[in-house]
Amino acid sequence: MSMVNVKLSEDLTVSGIAQGLWRLDQWDMSDRKLLKYVEEALDMGVTTFDHADIYGDYTCEQLFGRIFTLKPGLRKRMQLITKCGIKLLSPKYPQRKLKHYDTGYDHIISSVEQSLKNLQTDYIDLLLVHRPDPLMDPASTAKAFERLFRDGKVLHFGVSNFTPLQYQMLSSYYSGDLVTNQIEVSPYQLEHLENGNLDFLMKERIRPMGWSPLAGGNLYQPADARGLRVKQKLEEVAGQLGVDDMDKVIYAWVLRHPAGIIPVVGTGKTGRLARAVDALKIPLTREQWFGIYAASLGHDVP
């Protein structure tokens, strides 16, 4: 295995595969077992760990942060990403009556302060606005970014699930650079190949991150005709390549795109993470890539 590192900006380098912590609360790991897993990921070259304040009903950041109690020096070996802007219905916030978004100054500041406390760190390498907010006041959001950067609490900023225009809108108010857009990309989910988002990101020389590259398991247990078509094609290509599991082909398909997508891998199993890293060296031909693409479309390209 050989990791490829990616520069999101002049002073932010991340690993070409990121470890996602969305379901960390379901991994059933003790603090020491999680520490061992993180060290194994780091040894593979996976140095980038992706969080959000809301993951695990506001518990996953805190679970992860406890490994630094066991080994504080580990923080220097990694990049921590987290997200903010979604307010969940939760027993932790009994006053809320409805799930909604908040990208205002006060919420971003308080969310980051809580994330810093949960993660037991003095700074976050990259903060993302989790979802587009119809009530976003970009001046207020940008003001929060400026404050957090000035205080040294967040070093870089980006977005998640934004359209090109939404990205440009927020960027126009912020004096720094937004360094990535984390979007859903998989052979099952083609939205951002079709809506101009990946084209925009390539035009702007912005490297995207890709969440749910395995389509939330839909490619292993298809629930519809599209999933079944794609699974069959993935298995066919895996056979052509002599690859032992189709997840390597899925990651290779995502990695083959010239936008330079950084897959966010949600597994808590070392072996599955290693297969994602292995995909970095699997060369899909154009015909193999287009075969998977056409299977998802349900027809050949025009």
N, C-alpha and C positions, 0 to 999 in steps of 0.2 A: 504494500500500500504506500502511495506517495501523495500527500496532500498538496493541493494547489492553493496558495493564498491569494486573496483578492484585495486590491486597494479600492475602498469606497471613496476615499479622499486622500489628500496628500499625507495626512497624519492618522488615518484609520485603516488598518489592514485587518481583514477577517479571514476565517478559514473558508475554503470553497464548499464545504459542507457545514451547515450549522445544526446544533443540537437544540430541538424544540422541547420546552418543558410544559406544554399545555396540559398533559395528563399526568404530571408528576405525582399528584395526590393519589393516583390509582396504581402506582408502581409498587406500593407496599414495601418500601425500602427503609431500613433503619438509617440513621445518619451515617454510620460507618459504611454501610453497603452503598449508599449514594456517593459518598466520598470515593470509594473504590471505583465505582462506575465512571465518575467524572475524571478521575486520574487515568483510567483506561482510554476514555475519549481523548484526553489531552495527548496521551502517548500515540494515538492514531493521527494526531495533527488537527483534531476537531477542537478548536479553541474558542469558538463563538457559541454562546448560550442564549437562547431566545425565550424571553418571559413576557408576561403581561400582568398588570396589577390584578386583573380579574380571574386569572387562571386558577382552577380548583376552588371556585367561590372565595377568592382572595387568600388562598393558603399556599400556593405553589412557590411564590417568591420566598416566603418565610421558611418553608421546608428546605429549599436550596441554600438559603443563607446560613443555615446551621452547619454546613460543612466547613465554613470559615472559622467557626469556633474550634473545630478539630484541627484545622490546618490553615491558619490565616494567610500564609505565604502563597497559597494557591491562586489568590485573586490576581496576582501580577501576571499569571500565565494565561489569562483569558480575557475575552471581551464580553461584557454583559449588555444585552439589549433588553429593554422592556418597553411596554406600550401603556398608553393611558387614553382616556376619553369616553369609555363606556361605563355607565352606572347600572349595575345589575340589581335586580331584586334579590335581597339577601338578608338573612337574619342579622348579619353584621350591621345592616343599615335599615332598621325597622321603619324609619320615617318615609322611605321610598315607597311609592305606590305603583310605579311603572318603570320598566327598563327604558333608559333613554341615554342620550349622548350629552357630554359637556366638555367642550374644548376651550372654555373660558380660562382666563388668567388664574383665578383663585383655585379652580379644580386642578389644573395642571401642576401648579406649585405644590399643593397639598398631596396630590397623588405621587409626585416624585419624592417628596419628603418621606412618605410612607414606604415607597419602594426602597429607598436608601436604607431605611431602618430594617425592613424585612430582609433585604439582601446582605445586610451587615457590611456595607461598603460606603466609602466616602464619595464615590462618583459612579455614574452610569456612562458607559461608552457611547451608547446610541439610544435615544428616546424616539419612539414612533407614535404618531397620532393613530389610534387603532382603527378608526373608521371615519369616513366623511361625515361631517355633522351639518345638517341643513341649516342650523342656527350658528354655525361658526362665524365669529367675528375675527377675521384673519389678523387684524391689528392686535387684538387681545392675545391670540395664540402666539403670535410672533413676539409680543412683549414678554410673555412667560419664557419663551426660548431664550431671549436676550438675558433675562435675569438669571436663569439657571446656568447659562454658559458663563456669564460674568462671575458668578459665585463658585464656578468650578465643579458644580454638581452634575452637570450633563455636558459631555464633550462634543457630541454630534447629534443631529436631529434628522428625522425623516418621517415618512408616512406609511400607511398600510391601507390597501384597498381603495386608493384614490384613482380617479380618472386623470388623464393628462391635464385637462383644464383645472381641475381641483388642485393638482400638484402645482401648476403654474400660478394659480391664484395665491396660495399660501406662500410660495417661494417669493413672490413679488413684494411681500410685506416683511420678509425676514432678511436681515442684512447678511447673514451667512448663507451657507449652501445646504439644501436638503440633499442627503447623500444616498437615499434609496427609497424605493416603494416596495413594500412586501405585499405580494399579490398571490392569489390562488392559481397554481399552474400544475397541470397533470395531463396525461393522455386522455383523461376523461373530461377535464375542464379546460376548454379551449377559449374561454371568454377573452382573455387578454391577448391572445394571438389574433383575434378577430376585431377587437374594438379600437385598435390603434395604439394601445398602451405600450406594448413592447417596442413598437416602432418609435414612439415618442421617446422612450427611455434610451434607446440606442442613439437617436438623434442628439440627445442631450448628454451622451456618454455617462449615463447613470446605470449602475449595476443593480438589477432587481433581486429581491429575495423571493423564493417561491414556497408558499405554505401548502400543506396537504398534497405533496407530490404523489402519494399513493392513493389519492382520492378517498381518503377516509375508509379504506378497506373495500370500496366499491369495485375495485378491479380484481379482488380475490374472491369475493362473494357477490357477483353481479346481481343487481336488483332489476335490471332492465336490459333491453336488447343492445343498447350502446355498450354497456359494461361487458356484456357477453362477447360482443364482436371484438372489443379491444383486448380482453383477456386472451381470446383465441389467437389473435395476432401477436401479442406479447410472447405467448408460449412458443409460437412458431419461430419468432426471431431469436428467442433464447436458445432454441434447438439449433438454429443456424450458427449461432455464435459459440455453442458449447458452454453456455452459461447455466449454472446450477439452480438459479432462482430468478423468476421474472422480475423481482423488485430491482435487480441490477439493471435490467433493460429499461425499466420505468425511469430510474434515475438517469441513466445514460441518455434517454430521450429528452428529458428536461435539460440536461447539461449540454446537449448537442446544439441547442438554440444559440445563435450568435449574440444574443443579448447578454450572455454570460450569467444566467440565472444561478443563484445560490440556493440549493434546496434546503429547506428546514425539515429535518428528520425527527419525527416524534416518538421514536422507539425508546424503550427503557432497557433494551437487550443489546449487549455488546456485539453479538454476532450480526444482528440486523444493521447496526450502525456501521460495522466493518464492511458489510455488503454495499452500503451507500458510498463509502470511501472507495471501494473497489471499482465502482461504476465510473470513476474519474478516468480510468484507463481503458474503458470499453469503447471502441470506435464504431459507432453505428454508421452504415452507409446512408447516402441520401435516400435510396430506395427503401431501406429498412425504416428510416424515420418517417418517410411519406406513407409507407404501408400502415404504420400505426396511426398516423394522422387521418388517413382515409378511412380506416376502421372506425375511428371516433366520429368522423363526419357521416359515415354511412354510405359514402359514395366516393369514387375517384375524384381528384381535383379536376376542375374544368379543363 
